[in-house]
């Protein structure tokens, strides 16, 4: 595979079905600003492709032979400067997706996602945002939060380290707002929002916005 042109979003596709890989490639490369730089049929091969091509985004199937998407996500998320991983699933609420988000994935898509939404999802995560807008993802995160009351106390304790402004940012992130939308709501520049998000993630010891959003749901910040 040739290297992507400057300014292009570099993507690696991981799925054990060749027809799915071909379809994803056709959809993404028709966008004009996205180039598929690698493909893999299982998680182990995915790691090789990521190390070779250093993509911005990985579209990762959950269920695959040899190494599944969950194990591969955990492995890729541990790399220095890891790619942003979007999980692909045929099920709206898949138990594997819960674990994948906890292990570093920034969102997930159903395999029957319309082409336009697929392209936009890749652009969204490449820009550093999490995929929290789709209703399916909102339901998944809400289900995460409903897993037990004991988590609420621990979550609120972790959030006590944040300033009031940082808590407002976390709530907005958990509601699925982009940096630009958060800036408009809180009367801040987009650069200031990015700085706040980075500081929040550092304080909480987290790698992405999805994990912060889940914590906010656990803590009940969106129940008020």
C-alpha positions in Angstrom: 0.0 0.0 0.0 1.3 3.5 -0.8 1.4 6.2 1.8 -1.5 8.6 2.1 -1.1 12.0 0.6 -0.4 15.0 3.0 -3.6 16.2 4.7 -5.4 12.9 4.1 -7.0 10.9 6.9 -5.2 7.6 7.1 -7.4 4.6 7.9 -6.7 0.9 8.5 -9.7 -1.5 8.1 -10.0 -4.6 10.2 -12.7 -7.2 9.3 -12.6 -10.9 8.5 -15.1 -10.6 5.7 -13.5 -9.4 2.4 -16.8 -8.1 1.1 -17.1 -5.8 4.1 -13.5 -4.6 3.6 -14.1 -3.8 0.0 -17.3 -2.0 0.8 -15.7 0.1 3.5 -12.8 1.0 1.3 -15.1 2.1 -1.6 -17.2 4.3 0.7 -14.3 5.9 2.5 -12.1 6.6 -0.5 -15.0 8.2 -2.4 -14.9 11.0 0.2 -11.8 12.5 -1.2 -10.1 13.3 2.1 -9.7 9.7 3.4 -7.3 7.1 2.2 -7.3 3.4 3.3 -3.6 2.6 3.9 -4.0 -1.0 5.2 -6.4 -3.9 5.7 -6.4 -6.8 8.1 -8.6 -9.9 8.6 -8.0 -10.3 12.4 -6.7 -8.4 15.4 -3.1 -9.8 15.2 -2.7 -8.6 11.6 -4.3 -5.3 12.6 -1.4 -4.6 15.0 1.0 -5.3 12.2 -0.8 -2.9 9.8 -1.0 -0.1 12.4 2.7 -0.4 13.2 3.6 -0.3 9.5 1.3 2.5 8.3 0.6 4.6 11.5 -3.0 5.4 10.6 -5.1 8.1 12.2 -8.2 5.9 12.5 -8.8 2.2 12.7 -12.2 0.7 11.9 -12.3 -2.5 13.9 -14.7 -5.4 13.7 -15.5 -6.9 17.1 -15.9 -10.6 16.2 -13.0 -12.1 14.4 -10.9 -15.3 14.4 -7.5 -15.6 16.1 -7.4 -12.2 17.9 -10.8 -10.5 18.2 -11.5 -6.8 18.1 -11.5 -6.4 21.9 -8.1 -7.9 22.4 -6.7 -5.9 19.4 -8.2 -2.6 20.8 -6.5 -3.2 24.1 -3.2 -3.9 22.4 -3.4 -0.9 20.0 -4.5 1.5 22.8 -1.3 0.7 24.7 0.9 1.9 21.8 2.6 5.3 22.0 0.4 7.7 20.1 -2.2 5.1 19.3 -4.7 5.4 16.5 -8.3 6.3 17.2 -10.4 3.1 17.1 -14.0 2.9 16.0 -15.6 -0.5 16.6 -17.8 -2.1 14.0 -20.7 -4.4 15.1 -23.9 -5.9 13.8 -25.6 -5.5 17.2 -26.8 -2.2 18.8 -25.8 -3.2 22.3 -23.0 -5.7 22.3 -21.3 -6.7 25.5 -18.0 -6.6 23.7 -18.6 -2.9 22.9 -18.7 -2.0 26.6 -15.3 -3.6 27.2 -13.9 -2.0 24.0 -14.9 1.5 25.1 -13.3 0.8 28.5 -10.1 -0.3 26.7 -9.6 2.7 24.6 -12.1 2.7 21.6 -13.5 6.1 20.9 -16.9 4.9 19.6 -18.7 2.4 17.5 -20.8 2.0 14.4 -23.3 -0.5 13.2 -22.2 -2.2 10.0 -25.3 -0.9 8.3 -24.5 2.7 9.0 -25.3 4.9 6.0 -22.2 5.8 3.9 -22.4 9.5 4.6 -22.5 8.8 8.4 -19.6 6.4 8.1 -17.4 9.1 6.4 -18.5 11.7 9.0 -17.6 9.4 11.8 -14.1 8.9 10.5 -13.7 12.6 10.2 -15.1 13.3 13.6 -12.7 10.9 15.4 -9.7 12.0 13.3 -10.3 15.6 14.6 -10.0 14.3 18.2 -13.7 14.1 19.0 -15.5 11.0 20.4 -18.5 9.5 18.7 -21.2 10.3 21.3 -23.9 11.7 19.1 -25.6 8.6 17.6 -28.5 7.5 19.7 -27.2 4.0 19.8 -24.0 5.2 21.5 -26.0 7.3 23.9 -28.0 4.3 24.9 -24.8 2.2 25.4 -23.2 4.8 27.7 -26.5 5.2 29.6 -26.5 1.4 30.1 -22.9 1.6 31.3 -24.1 4.0 34.0 -26.9 1.7 35.1 -24.6 -1.1 36.0 -24.5 -0.5 39.7 -24.9 2.2 42.4 -21.5 1.5 43.9 -19.8 3.0 40.9 -21.6 6.4 41.4 -19.7 7.1 44.7 -16.3 6.2 43.2 -17.1 8.3 40.0 -18.1 11.3 42.0 -14.9 11.0 44.1 -12.8 11.0 41.0 -14.6 14.1 39.6 -14.0 16.0 42.8 -10.5 16.7 41.5 -12.0 18.9 38.8 -12.8 22.6 38.9 -16.4 23.7 38.4 -15.6 24.8 34.8 -13.9 21.5 34.1 -17.0 19.7 35.4 -19.2 21.8 33.0 -16.9 20.7 30.2 -17.2 17.0 31.2 -21.0 17.3 31.2 -21.0 18.8 27.7 -18.7 16.1 26.5 -21.0 13.4 27.9 -23.9 15.0 26.1 -22.1 14.5 22.8 -21.2 18.1 22.0 -18.2 18.9 19.8 -15.5 21.4 21.0 -17.2 24.1 18.9 -20.6 23.4 20.5 -19.1 23.4 24.0 -17.4 26.7 23.2 -20.7 28.3 22.2 -22.4 27.0 25.3 -19.7 28.0 27.8 -18.6 31.2 26.0 -15.1 29.9 25.3 -12.9 29.7 22.2 -12.5 26.2 20.7 -8.8 26.3 21.6 -9.7 26.9 25.2 -12.2 24.0 25.2 -9.5 21.7 23.8 -7.2 22.8 26.6 -9.8 22.1 29.2 -10.6 18.7 27.7 -6.9 17.8 27.7 -6.5 18.9 31.3 -9.6 17.0 32.4 -8.3 13.8 30.7 -4.9 14.2 32.3 -6.4 14.8 35.8 -8.6 11.7 35.5 -5.9 9.5 34.0 -8.0 8.8 30.9 -7.0 8.5 27.2 -10.2 9.7 25.5 -13.5 11.6 25.8 -15.6 8.5 25.8 -14.1 7.3 29.1 -14.7 10.8 30.6 -18.3 10.7 29.4 -18.9 7.3 30.9 -17.5 8.5 34.2 -19.9 11.5 34.1 -22.8 9.1 33.6 -21.6 6.9 36.5 -21.5 10.0 38.7 -25.0 11.1 37.8 -23.9 14.4 36.3 -26.5 14.1 33.5 -29.3 13.3 35.9 -29.7 16.8 37.2 
